[in-house]
Amino acid sequence: MAGCYGVFLSADLFLFFVFYELVIVPKYFLIAIFGSTNKEYGAMKLTLYSFLGGIFVFVGILVAYVSAGSLDLNELARFQFSPQLQSWAFPVLFLGFAVLAGIWPLHTWAPTGHAAAPTAGSMLLAGIVMKLGSYAGLRVAMNLFPQGFHMWSKWIAVLAVIGIVYAAAVALRRSDLKFVIGYSSVSHMGFVLLGFATANALGVSGAVLQMFSHGVIAALLFAVAGRMIYRRTHTRELDALAAMNLSRALPFAAFTFVVASAASIGIPGFSGFAAEITILIGAWKTYPLAVWIAGAGMVLVAAFTLRALKESFFGEIGAEGDIRKATAITTLNREEFNPITVAEKIGACMLMVATLAIGVYPKLLLDRIVPAVEAMRFLK
């Protein structure tokens, strides 16, 4: 967590980079030691992808320092880099940051890392670590190289839309609940990149709001999947969970997952709706075709979310029976599940209140986001 604070607070580009890279070290050990489901593979994949992105980031920082002679972010933001330099320095720097944000096709570390990490690790990965990449891309790459950003913004929009649709389609086919949520994270982060690509205050403000919204919603989903379900059932397979009728055994977990699913789908009244509608309105001004394609992606998001909800808590055994489901019922008596603890209920309620509060009154955050975004020099 100290590394995350360092990234958000650093005004020196070198310190920014140091803290950005240090964040990955504890994540590796957290997953490799306390994780599950190929934890060594998941930890190493996250680390290698992060260090690959770090190489690009380091090259971009060197270019900025050699050209401007300073590492102070405030001074660099005022320096006029040549258009020729920006045309290649921006994609190098932005791509390095976007790896950690889960940009397609360099996103595969995210679902694997989420599935392998312990519950707290998954919540931190989705809620904070993935946001470091998008925040760094906004504050450093886009703000230092605005002309380069405008040269490449269309390609950012293309990759964002592909990520939204592709990740949602893959999530629709996965049977592991944490993998489904992991690909959901990649799809929702695609909206953040689409908001960046609009290069207008409305779209970028929506992207920043989506960063907050997704962090809360994904953390809530992982809390239910990992803490409330997996610790009691010892399985994340949707086929097995469908036989346990968890809505009766764990009613609070079912209620929480319904709320989290509604927020993830983008039902009005939740922060997901406020963020995504702001992004889509901003994108309509610049990339109307991308809005239509992203809309198709939102339909897929609703499909895999409702599928996960139904099979996790409201599944039924068919008339002919299912061997795997019947086996799960006989080997694990749902009456023996430990009840949801007070601490789990308090944590879940705090996250639910957060997504509801911002959904009902997004102005609470937008009043702080919009002035900061309007101060950026890459806006059209």
C-alpha positions as CSV (number, residue, x, y, z in Angstrom):
1,M,0.0,0.0,0.0
2,A,2.9,2.4,0.7
3,G,4.0,1.9,-2.9
4,C,0.6,2.9,-4.1
5,Y,0.6,6.0,-2.0
6,G,4.0,6.8,-3.4
7,V,2.7,6.6,-7.0
8,F,-0.2,8.9,-6.3
9,L,1.7,11.5,-4.4
10,S,5.0,11.6,-6.3
11,A,5.9,14.9,-8.1
12,D,9.2,13.6,-9.2
13,L,9.2,11.2,-12.3
14,F,12.0,9.0,-11.0
15,L,10.3,8.5,-7.6
16,F,7.1,7.9,-9.5
17,F,8.7,5.1,-11.4
18,V,10.4,3.6,-8.3
19,F,7.2,3.4,-6.4
20,Y,5.3,2.1,-9.5
21,E,7.7,-0.8,-9.8
22,L,7.9,-1.5,-6.0
23,V,4.2,-2.2,-5.9
24,I,4.7,-5.4,-7.8
25,V,7.2,-7.0,-5.3
26,P,4.8,-7.5,-2.4
27,K,2.1,-8.6,-4.9
28,Y,4.3,-11.4,-6.1
29,F,5.0,-12.8,-2.6
30,L,1.3,-12.3,-1.6
31,I,0.2,-14.5,-4.5
32,A,3.0,-17.0,-4.6
33,I,2.8,-17.7,-0.8
34,F,-0.9,-17.3,0.1
35,G,-2.6,-17.8,-3.3
36,S,-4.2,-20.8,-4.9
37,T,-5.0,-22.2,-8.4
38,N,-1.4,-22.2,-10.0
39,K,-0.3,-19.5,-7.6
40,E,3.4,-19.6,-8.7
41,Y,2.4,-19.3,-12.3
42,G,0.0,-16.5,-11.6
43,A,2.5,-14.6,-9.5
44,M,5.3,-15.0,-12.0
45,K,3.0,-14.0,-15.0
46,L,2.0,-10.8,-13.2
47,T,5.6,-10.0,-12.4
48,L,6.9,-10.6,-15.9
49,Y,4.1,-8.6,-17.5
50,S,4.7,-5.7,-15.1
51,F,8.4,-5.7,-15.6
52,L,7.9,-5.8,-19.4
53,G,5.7,-2.7,-19.1
54,G,8.3,-1.2,-16.8
55,I,10.9,-1.4,-19.5
56,F,8.8,0.7,-21.8
57,V,8.1,3.1,-19.0
58,F,11.8,3.5,-18.2
59,V,12.6,4.2,-21.9
60,G,9.9,6.9,-22.0
61,I,11.2,8.5,-18.8
62,L,14.7,8.6,-20.1
63,V,13.5,10.3,-23.3
64,A,11.6,12.9,-21.3
65,Y,14.6,13.6,-19.0
66,V,17.1,13.9,-21.9
67,S,14.8,16.2,-23.8
68,A,13.7,18.4,-20.9
69,G,16.6,18.1,-18.5
70,S,14.2,17.7,-15.5
71,L,12.3,14.9,-13.7
72,D,9.9,17.3,-12.0
73,L,6.4,16.5,-13.3
74,N,5.2,20.0,-13.0
75,E,8.1,21.3,-15.1
76,L,7.7,18.5,-17.6
77,A,4.0,19.3,-18.0
78,R,5.0,22.8,-19.2
79,F,7.8,21.7,-21.5
80,Q,7.1,21.6,-25.2
81,F,8.4,18.3,-26.6
82,S,8.8,18.2,-30.4
83,P,6.0,16.5,-32.4
84,Q,8.4,14.0,-33.9
85,L,9.6,12.9,-30.5
86,Q,6.0,12.7,-29.1
87,S,4.9,10.6,-32.1
88,W,7.0,7.6,-30.8
89,A,7.6,8.5,-27.2
90,F,4.0,8.6,-26.3
91,P,3.0,5.1,-27.4
92,V,6.1,3.7,-25.7
93,L,5.3,5.3,-22.4
94,F,1.5,4.8,-22.5
95,L,1.8,1.1,-23.5
96,G,4.2,0.5,-20.6
97,F,1.6,1.9,-18.2
98,A,-1.4,0.3,-20.0
99,V,0.0,-3.2,-19.4
100,L,-0.8,-2.8,-15.7
101,A,-4.2,-1.4,-16.6
102,G,-5.1,-4.6,-18.5
103,I,-5.1,-3.3,-22.1
104,W,-5.9,-5.9,-24.8
105,P,-3.9,-8.0,-25.8
106,L,-1.5,-7.6,-22.9
107,H,-4.3,-8.3,-20.4
108,T,-3.9,-12.1,-19.7
109,W,-2.0,-11.5,-16.5
110,A,-5.1,-10.0,-14.9
111,P,-7.6,-13.0,-14.9
112,T,-4.8,-15.4,-14.0
113,G,-3.5,-13.1,-11.3
114,H,-7.0,-12.6,-9.9
115,A,-7.7,-16.3,-9.8
116,A,-4.4,-17.2,-8.2
117,A,-4.4,-14.4,-5.6
118,P,-6.0,-14.7,-2.1
119,T,-9.2,-12.8,-1.7
120,A,-7.5,-9.7,-0.3
121,G,-4.9,-9.8,-3.1
122,S,-7.7,-10.0,-5.7
123,M,-9.4,-7.0,-4.2
124,L,-6.2,-5.0,-4.1
125,L,-5.3,-6.0,-7.7
126,A,-8.7,-4.9,-9.1
127,G,-9.2,-2.0,-6.7
128,I,-5.8,-0.3,-6.7
129,V,-3.1,-2.0,-8.8
130,M,-4.9,-1.9,-12.1
131,K,-5.8,1.7,-11.4
132,L,-2.1,2.6,-11.1
133,G,-1.6,1.9,-14.8
134,S,-4.5,4.0,-15.9
135,Y,-3.7,6.8,-13.5
136,A,-0.1,6.8,-14.7
137,G,-1.1,6.8,-18.3
138,L,-3.3,9.8,-17.7
139,R,-1.1,11.9,-15.4
140,V,2.3,11.1,-17.2
141,A,2.0,9.9,-20.7
142,M,-1.0,11.8,-21.9
143,N,-0.2,15.0,-20.1
144,L,3.5,15.1,-21.0
145,F,3.0,14.2,-24.7
146,P,-0.4,15.6,-25.7
147,Q,0.4,15.8,-29.4
148,G,1.6,12.2,-29.4
149,F,-1.6,11.3,-27.6
150,H,-3.8,12.9,-30.3
151,M,-1.8,11.0,-33.0
152,W,-2.5,7.6,-31.3
153,S,-5.9,8.2,-29.6
154,K,-7.8,6.4,-32.3
155,W,-5.8,3.3,-31.8
156,I,-6.3,3.5,-28.0
157,A,-10.1,3.6,-28.8
158,V,-9.8,0.5,-31.0
159,L,-7.9,-1.5,-28.4
160,A,-10.3,-0.3,-25.7
161,V,-13.4,-1.5,-27.7
162,I,-11.7,-4.8,-28.5
163,G,-10.9,-5.3,-24.8
164,I,-14.5,-4.6,-23.8
165,V,-16.0,-7.1,-26.2
166,Y,-13.4,-9.8,-26.1
167,A,-13.0,-10.0,-22.3
168,A,-16.8,-10.1,-21.9
169,A,-17.1,-12.9,-24.5
170,V,-14.4,-14.9,-22.8
171,A,-16.1,-14.4,-19.4
172,L,-19.3,-15.8,-20.8
173,R,-17.5,-19.1,-21.4
174,R,-15.5,-19.5,-18.2
175,S,-16.7,-21.8,-15.4
176,D,-14.4,-20.5,-12.6
177,L,-16.2,-17.7,-10.8
178,K,-13.0,-15.8,-10.1
179,F,-11.9,-16.1,-13.7
180,V,-15.3,-14.7,-14.7
181,I,-14.8,-11.7,-12.4
182,G,-11.2,-11.3,-13.6
183,Y,-12.3,-11.0,-17.2
184,S,-15.0,-8.7,-16.1
185,S,-12.3,-6.4,-14.7
186,V,-10.5,-6.4,-18.0
187,S,-13.8,-5.5,-19.8
188,H,-14.6,-2.7,-17.4
189,M,-11.1,-1.3,-17.7
190,G,-11.7,-1.1,-21.4
191,F,-14.2,1.7,-20.7
192,V,-11.5,3.6,-18.8
193,L,-9.3,3.5,-21.9
194,L,-12.2,4.4,-24.2
195,G,-12.9,7.5,-21.9
196,F,-9.2,8.5,-22.2
197,A,-9.3,8.2,-26.0
198,T,-12.2,10.7,-26.3
199,A,-9.8,13.5,-25.3
200,N,-12.6,15.6,-24.0
201,A,-13.4,16.6,-20.4
202,L,-16.6,14.6,-20.2
203,G,-15.2,11.4,-21.5
204,V,-12.0,11.6,-19.4
205,S,-13.9,12.6,-16.3
206,G,-16.1,9.5,-16.8
207,A,-13.0,7.4,-17.1
208,V,-11.7,8.6,-13.8
209,L,-15.1,8.0,-12.2
210,Q,-15.0,4.5,-13.7
211,M,-11.7,3.9,-12.1
212,F,-13.2,4.5,-8.7
213,S,-16.4,2.7,-9.5
214,H,-14.8,-0.4,-10.9
215,G,-12.4,-0.6,-7.9
216,V,-15.4,-0.7,-5.5
217,I,-17.5,-3.1,-7.5
218,A,-14.7,-5.5,-8.4
219,A,-13.6,-5.6,-4.7
220,L,-17.2,-6.4,-3.7
221,L,-17.4,-9.2,-6.3
222,F,-14.1,-10.7,-5.2
223,A,-15.1,-10.5,-1.6
224,V,-18.2,-12.5,-2.2
225,A,-16.5,-15.0,-4.5
226,G,-13.4,-15.6,-2.4
227,R,-14.2,-14.7,1.2
228,M,-17.9,-15.7,1.4
229,I,-18.2,-18.5,-1.1
230,Y,-14.8,-20.2,-1.6
231,R,-13.9,-20.3,2.1
232,R,-17.1,-22.2,2.8
233,T,-17.6,-24.4,-0.2
234,H,-13.9,-24.9,-1.3
235,T,-14.9,-24.6,-4.9
236,R,-15.4,-21.8,-7.5
237,E,-16.8,-24.0,-10.3
238,L,-20.2,-22.7,-11.3
239,D,-21.4,-26.2,-12.1
240,A,-20.7,-27.3,-8.5
241,L,-22.0,-24.1,-6.9
242,A,-25.3,-24.4,-8.9
243,A,-26.2,-27.6,-7.0
244,M,-25.7,-26.0,-3.5
245,N,-28.6,-23.5,-3.6
246,L,-26.5,-21.0,-1.8
247,S,-29.2,-18.4,-1.8
248,R,-30.8,-20.3,1.1
249,A,-27.6,-21.4,2.8
250,L,-25.9,-17.9,2.5
251,P,-28.6,-15.3,2.0
252,F,-26.5,-12.3,2.9
253,A,-23.9,-13.4,0.3
254,A,-26.6,-13.9,-2.3
255,F,-28.0,-10.4,-1.5
256,T,-24.5,-8.8,-1.8
257,F,-23.8,-10.6,-5.0
258,V,-27.1,-9.4,-6.5
259,V,-26.2,-5.8,-5.6
260,A,-22.7,-6.1,-6.9
261,S,-24.0,-7.7,-10.1
262,A,-26.5,-4.9,-10.6
263,A,-23.7,-2.4,-10.2
264,S,-21.4,-4.2,-12.6
265,I,-24.1,-4.4,-15.3
266,G,-24.6,-0.7,-15.0
267,I,-28.1,-0.5,-13.5
268,P,-29.2,3.1,-12.9
269,G,-28.6,4.1,-9.3
270,F,-25.2,2.5,-9.0
271,S,-21.8,4.0,-9.7
272,G,-21.2,1.8,-12.7
273,F,-24.1,3.4,-14.6
274,A,-23.0,6.9,-13.8
275,A,-19.4,6.3,-15.0
276,E,-20.2,4.3,-18.1
277,I,-23.0,6.7,-19.3
278,T,-20.6,9.6,-18.9
279,I,-17.9,7.8,-20.9
280,L,-20.3,6.9,-23.7
281,I,-21.7,10.4,-24.0
282,G,-18.2,11.8,-24.2
283,A,-17.2,9.1,-26.7
284,W,-20.3,9.8,-28.9
285,K,-18.8,13.2,-29.8
286,T,-15.6,11.6,-31.1
287,Y,-16.1,7.9,-31.8
288,P,-19.9,7.1,-32.4
289,L,-19.1,3.7,-33.9
290,A,-17.1,2.8,-30.8
291,V,-20.2,3.6,-28.7
292,W,-22.3,1.1,-30.7
293,I,-19.7,-1.6,-30.3
294,A,-19.2,-0.9,-26.6
295,G,-23.0,-1.2,-26.2
296,A,-22.8,-4.7,-27.6
297,G,-20.0,-5.4,-25.1
298,M,-22.4,-4.1,-22.3
299,V,-24.9,-6.7,-23.4
300,L,-22.3,-9.4,-23.0
301,V,-21.4,-8.0,-19.6
302,A,-25.0,-8.4,-18.5
303,A,-25.1,-11.9,-19.9
304,F,-22.1,-13.3,-18.1
305,T,-22.9,-11.5,-14.9
306,L,-26.4,-12.8,-14.8
307,R,-25.1,-16.3,-15.7
308,A,-22.6,-16.2,-12.8
309,L,-25.3,-14.9,-10.4
310,K,-27.8,-17.6,-11.4
311,E,-25.4,-20.5,-11.2
312,S,-23.7,-19.3,-8.1
313,F,-26.8,-18.8,-5.9
314,F,-29.9,-19.8,-7.8
315,G,-28.9,-22.9,-9.7
316,E,-31.1,-26.0,-9.8
317,I,-30.5,-29.7,-10.6
318,G,-32.3,-30.7,-13.7
319,A,-34.9,-33.5,-13.8
320,E,-32.4,-36.1,-15.1
321,G,-29.8,-35.0,-12.5
322,D,-26.2,-34.1,-13.0
323,I,-23.5,-36.3,-11.6
324,R,-21.1,-33.5,-10.8
325,K,-23.8,-31.5,-9.0
326,A,-25.2,-34.5,-7.2
327,T,-21.7,-35.3,-6.0
328,A,-21.2,-31.8,-4.7
329,I,-24.5,-32.0,-2.7
330,T,-23.6,-35.3,-1.1
331,T,-20.0,-34.4,-0.2
332,L,-20.8,-30.9,1.1
333,N,-23.8,-30.3,3.3
334,R,-24.9,-26.7,2.9
335,E,-26.4,-26.7,6.4
336,E,-22.9,-27.0,7.8
337,F,-21.7,-23.7,6.2
338,N,-20.5,-21.2,8.7
339,P,-22.7,-18.1,8.7
340,I,-21.4,-14.8,7.3
341,T,-19.4,-13.0,10.0
342,V,-20.1,-9.5,11.3
343,A,-16.7,-8.3,9.9
344,E,-17.6,-9.7,6.4
345,K,-21.0,-8.0,6.6
346,I,-19.5,-4.6,7.6
347,G,-16.9,-4.7,4.8
348,A,-19.5,-5.6,2.2
349,C,-22.0,-3.0,3.4
350,M,-19.3,-0.3,3.2
351,L,-18.6,-1.2,-0.5
352,M,-22.3,-1.4,-1.3
353,V,-23.0,2.0,0.3
354,A,-20.0,3.5,-1.7
355,T,-21.3,2.3,-5.1
356,L,-24.9,3.4,-4.2
357,A,-23.8,6.8,-3.0
358,I,-21.9,7.6,-6.1
359,G,-24.6,6.2,-8.3
360,V,-27.3,8.3,-6.7
361,Y,-25.1,11.4,-6.4
362,P,-22.1,11.2,-8.8
363,K,-21.6,15.0,-8.4
364,L,-19.9,14.2,-5.1
365,L,-16.8,13.0,-7.0
366,L,-17.3,14.7,-10.4
367,D,-17.0,18.1,-8.7
368,R,-13.5,17.1,-7.8
369,I,-12.6,15.2,-10.9
370,V,-13.7,17.7,-13.6
371,P,-11.5,20.6,-12.5
372,A,-8.5,18.4,-12.3
373,V,-9.2,17.0,-15.8
374,E,-9.8,20.4,-17.3
375,A,-6.4,21.4,-16.1
376,M,-4.8,18.8,-18.4
377,R,-3.3,20.1,-21.5
378,F,-4.2,17.2,-23.8
379,L,-7.9,18.1,-24.0
380,K,-9.2,19.1,-27.4
